[in-house]
Amino acid sequence: MQEKTIENLEKDTSEKIKTEVAENNQNVEEQAPLGEYSAKNIQVLEGLEAVRKRPGMYIGGSGLDGLHHLVWEVVDNSIDEVLGGHATTVYVTMHDDGSLSVLDDGRGIPVDIHEPTGKPALEVILTVLHSGGKFDKKSYKFSGGLHGVGLSVVNALAEWLEVTVWRDNGTYQQSYRRGVPVSPMTVSEGATRRGTKIVFLPDREIFPNIEFNFEILSKRLREMAFLNPGVKIVLRQKKFQKCHLFEYKGGISSFVAFLNETKTPIMRECIAFKKVRDNVEIDAAISYNDGYSEQFYAYVNNINTIDGGTHVVGFRSALTKVFNDYLKKDSSLLGKDKGKEVKISTDDAREGLVGVLSIKVPEPQFEGQTKGKLGNPEVRGIVDSVICEFLTDYFEQNPLIIRPIMDKILNAFRARLAAQKARELTRRKNALEGSSLPGKLADCSERDPAFCELFIVEGDSAGGSAKQGRDRKTQAILPLRGKILNVEKTRLEKVIGNEQIQDLVSAVGTNIGKTDFDLAKLRYHKLVIMTDADVDGSHIRTLLLTFFYRYMPELIEKGHLFAAQPPLYKMKKGKDERYAYSDEEKDRVLEAMGGMDGVSLQRYKGLGEMNPEQLWETTMNPEKRILKKVQALDALEADRLFSVLMGDKVEPRKNFIIQHAKMVKNLDI
């Protein structure tokens, strides 16, 4: 039989699909009149065609999240080997050509013949949906790669994929192109190692951007290392010579300590325990600090359930119940509230909480292939009862630990009531004044939020230029006077009572707070922070970013928040005026203008230095401006960074400044 090249194989497959589509269309035209909807209209996509046609059904979409979901599917399989006690090390490598490889020292994917298909098990796993060793619970007691679609989906959505397996003293290899085997599996003897290596390049026909992000990979792999004490995970990016080693022998207790590094804990050590009930393994660790935000991460079989689920509901219900029960037993904790009806809410119990919940479930029911939310109803009761029993016993045996925690939670309770009163006063004030929009807001005439932009501008001077230079139909301007409140050090009731923040919240329209925030009421789909290019401007931008991250994180998650980039330099030679947005661009422009001879160079430090026409042309004109989308690709690192820059602890901030001193640009002295 003549061996086919990759190009010939792809051509044959393409021609076959075209022929089948033409025949199907002809049949539909002959048998189903226009407008009729019957069985004749139904197409059945064979093999991996369905994955390529509707990738969102399997990986959540073709954007950045979907792209990285390919990596998680491969890594999950390696971690499943770790869970089973068969592997200890996982290497993830970003290659210069854009491809990525995952290598582990596990048992290796099975390569013997799969009798029902007559093909090697390796080929079946990589080409057949819902195939794998995760279903009978003999090969894996718990697994993250549950659906059996992981590797086959990665294969289907890769321009090319190569797999190497070392097992049974042999090396087994096979290559694929867009899910189709290029050649039969090859075998060579004499291997002295074991494991699996998957190398793949995402398909440009599926993904607009196939560039993996080092920070996104770091976040997930760090979590994996925390959740599996003893495993070593190495992330390498050869192009920029980056290498991270993640290895934490303390498990999720180390995770909680890591989260608390930039904060001030109110307890010496975290509370941690493991328990198995009804075949569900529960591993939990919690601590409290003097901050006002919560950091809580929940996992099921090593999968980060970012949308929560029944295990999270059970955990929070138990936490709230334990604290309320303790108050009933010891009313002396109430202090000035003694004799009043005090009921701790879930939000009260979450203030300052740092917690990690990791459970293992034999048959997890995730909502969707991306596994963002757990749906098992029985898990809620199991987690609730286990957490309740443990914490009740623990606090009874350690009364000195519970007291500062209860003081913290009761202060949160009082602050919540004060915040409710502050909100009510604000609502009454707005009702009396007849408008909830701030007086300084120069609104736009467009009423569809999808076409509206709000520029949050530093100072009245820049605000005046922006108001004159804007597109009045779609661009609104809100000038802020001075620096807003540092919300990292402030409770909600003071945040709500701050006049500048009231103006900002009113203009945005969504309100703030876990119960009051409503994304559907967002008045502008683009919120643009526009500050001066100096130290004060950077500080104001950081204060605003801190506010949005802490009180309106959904705006960042949904891609509504941006930072404007005004020019740093203006160069003029005769009638020739040009702008530069960086020192590198300035050098290129000067070279293009023939050097400094006859060129006047102006360094902008404030937006107010530009007249309305210049501000529009350089910073606000949608056809020419530069907007930077604010993203939190690594939420854990983002939280740590805000704590370092804006929190109470001086030492982490000092270390950060020392570490990044050589990277400073445009320093004002």
HUDA-V471038 format. One record per pair of residues at least 24 apart in sequence whose C-alpha atoms are under 6 Angstrom apart, sorted by the first residue. I is the first residue (numbers start at 1). J is the second residue. D is the distance in Angstrom with one decimal. If there is no record, write none. Layout:
# HUDA-V471038
i->I j->J d->D
i->I j->J d->D
This chain:
# HUDA-V471038
i->48 j->156 d->5.9
i->58 j->369 d->5.5
i->59 j->370 d->5.9
i->62 j->207 d->5.2
i->70 j->154 d->5.5
i->73 j->150 d->5.0
i->76 j->144 d->5.8
i->76 j->145 d->5.7
i->77 j->145 d->6.0
i->80 j->143 d->5.4
i->81 j->106 d->5.7
i->88 j->231 d->4.9
i->89 j->231 d->5.8
i->89 j->232 d->4.8
i->89 j->233 d->5.8
i->90 j->233 d->4.8
i->91 j->233 d->5.9
i->91 j->234 d->4.8
i->92 j->235 d->4.9
i->93 j->235 d->5.9
i->93 j->236 d->4.7
i->93 j->237 d->6.0
i->94 j->237 d->4.7
i->95 j->238 d->6.0
i->96 j->239 d->5.5
i->99 j->200 d->5.4
i->99 j->201 d->4.3
i->100 j->199 d->5.6
i->100 j->200 d->5.7
i->101 j->198 d->5.4
i->101 j->199 d->4.1
i->102 j->197 d->5.6
i->102 j->198 d->5.3
i->103 j->196 d->5.7
i->103 j->197 d->4.3
i->104 j->195 d->5.4
i->104 j->196 d->5.6
i->105 j->194 d->5.8
i->105 j->195 d->4.1
i->106 j->195 d->4.5
i->107 j->195 d->5.4
i->108 j->165 d->5.5
i->108 j->167 d->5.9
i->108 j->195 d->4.3
i->108 j->196 d->4.9
i->126 j->151 d->5.5
i->126 j->152 d->4.3
i->127 j->152 d->5.1
i->142 j->362 d->5.3
i->143 j->301 d->5.7
i->144 j->301 d->5.1
i->155 j->179 d->4.8
i->157 j->203 d->5.8
i->158 j->201 d->5.4
i->158 j->202 d->4.3
i->158 j->203 d->4.7
i->159 j->201 d->5.6
i->159 j->202 d->5.6
i->159 j->203 d->4.2
i->160 j->200 d->5.7
i->160 j->201 d->5.7
i->161 j->199 d->5.6
i->161 j->200 d->4.2
i->162 j->198 d->6.0
i->162 j->199 d->5.2
i->163 j->197 d->5.7
i->163 j->198 d->4.7
i->164 j->196 d->5.8
i->164 j->197 d->5.1
i->165 j->195 d->5.9
i->165 j->196 d->4.6
i->166 j->194 d->4.4
i->166 j->195 d->5.2
i->167 j->194 d->4.9
i->216 j->633 d->5.7
i->216 j->634 d->5.7
i->219 j->634 d->5.6
i->222 j->246 d->5.8
i->226 j->251 d->4.9
i->226 j->252 d->5.6
i->226 j->255 d->5.8
i->227 j->251 d->5.6
i->227 j->252 d->5.9
i->253 j->285 d->5.9
i->262 j->644 d->5.9
i->264 j->289 d->5.3
i->264 j->290 d->5.9
i->265 j->289 d->3.8
i->280 j->360 d->5.7
i->280 j->361 d->5.2
i->281 j->359 d->5.4
i->281 j->360 d->4.9
i->282 j->359 d->4.6
i->283 j->357 d->6.0
i->283 j->358 d->5.1
i->283 j->359 d->5.9
i->284 j->356 d->5.8
i->284 j->357 d->4.6
i->285 j->355 d->5.7
i->285 j->356 d->5.4
i->286 j->354 d->5.7
i->286 j->355 d->4.2
i->287 j->354 d->5.2
i->288 j->352 d->5.3
i->288 j->353 d->4.7
i->288 j->354 d->5.8
i->289 j->352 d->5.1
i->290 j->352 d->6.0
i->291 j->352 d->4.9
i->292 j->351 d->5.1
i->292 j->352 d->5.0
i->293 j->351 d->5.5
i->293 j->352 d->5.3
i->294 j->350 d->5.8
i->294 j->351 d->5.6
i->294 j->352 d->5.2
i->294 j->353 d->5.0
i->295 j->354 d->4.8
i->296 j->354 d->5.7
i->296 j->355 d->4.7
i->296 j->356 d->5.7
i->297 j->356 d->4.9
i->298 j->356 d->5.9
i->298 j->357 d->4.7
i->298 j->358 d->5.8
i->299 j->358 d->4.6
i->300 j->358 d->6.0
i->300 j->359 d->5.0
i->300 j->360 d->5.7
i->301 j->360 d->4.8
i->305 j->372 d->4.5
i->305 j->373 d->5.2
i->306 j->372 d->5.3
i->307 j->372 d->5.2
i->307 j->373 d->5.0
i->308 j->373 d->5.1
i->309 j->373 d->4.9
i->309 j->374 d->4.4
i->309 j->375 d->5.9
i->310 j->374 d->6.0
i->310 j->375 d->5.9
i->310 j->380 d->4.7
i->311 j->379 d->5.8
i->311 j->380 d->5.1
i->314 j->380 d->4.4
i->314 j->383 d->5.3
i->314 j->384 d->4.3
i->315 j->384 d->5.5
i->318 j->384 d->5.0
i->318 j->388 d->5.2
i->320 j->346 d->5.5
i->348 j->409 d->5.6
i->348 j->412 d->5.2
i->348 j->413 d->5.5
i->349 j->409 d->5.7
i->418 j->493 d->5.8
i->419 j->493 d->4.1
i->437 j->506 d->5.5
i->437 j->507 d->5.8
i->438 j->503 d->5.2
i->441 j->477 d->5.9
i->441 j->478 d->4.7
i->442 j->476 d->5.5
i->442 j->477 d->5.1
i->443 j->476 d->4.5
i->444 j->472 d->5.3
i->444 j->473 d->5.1
i->444 j->474 d->5.3
i->444 j->475 d->5.4
i->444 j->476 d->4.9
i->445 j->473 d->4.8
i->446 j->473 d->5.4
i->446 j->474 d->5.6
i->449 j->523 d->5.1
i->449 j->524 d->4.6
i->449 j->525 d->5.6
i->450 j->525 d->5.2
i->452 j->524 d->4.8
i->453 j->524 d->5.2
i->453 j->526 d->4.7
i->453 j->527 d->5.9
i->454 j->527 d->4.9
i->455 j->528 d->4.7
i->456 j->528 d->6.0
i->456 j->529 d->4.9
i->456 j->530 d->5.8
i->457 j->530 d->4.9
i->457 j->531 d->6.0
i->458 j->531 d->5.1
i->461 j->608 d->5.4
i->462 j->607 d->5.3
i->462 j->608 d->4.4
i->465 j->612 d->4.6
i->468 j->612 d->5.7
i->469 j->612 d->4.3
i->469 j->613 d->5.6
i->469 j->616 d->5.3
i->483 j->540 d->5.6
i->486 j->543 d->6.0
i->487 j->547 d->6.0
i->488 j->646 d->6.0
i->488 j->647 d->5.9
i->512 j->551 d->5.9
i->525 j->560 d->5.6
i->526 j->560 d->5.0
i->527 j->561 d->4.9
i->527 j->562 d->6.0
i->528 j->562 d->4.7
i->528 j->563 d->5.3
i->529 j->563 d->4.7
i->529 j->564 d->6.0
i->530 j->564 d->5.1
i->532 j->606 d->4.6
i->532 j->607 d->5.5
i->533 j->605 d->5.2
i->534 j->605 d->5.7
i->556 j->631 d->6.0
i->561 j->630 d->5.6
i->562 j->628 d->5.4
i->562 j->629 d->4.4
i->562 j->630 d->5.3
i->563 j->627 d->5.7
i->563 j->628 d->5.1
i->564 j->627 d->4.8
i->565 j->626 d->5.6
i->566 j->619 d->5.1
i->568 j->603 d->5.8
i->568 j->604 d->5.1
i->569 j->602 d->5.5
i->569 j->603 d->4.6
i->569 j->604 d->5.7
i->570 j->601 d->5.9
i->570 j->602 d->5.1
i->571 j->600 d->5.7
i->571 j->601 d->4.8
i->572 j->599 d->5.5
i->572 j->600 d->5.3
i->573 j->599 d->4.7
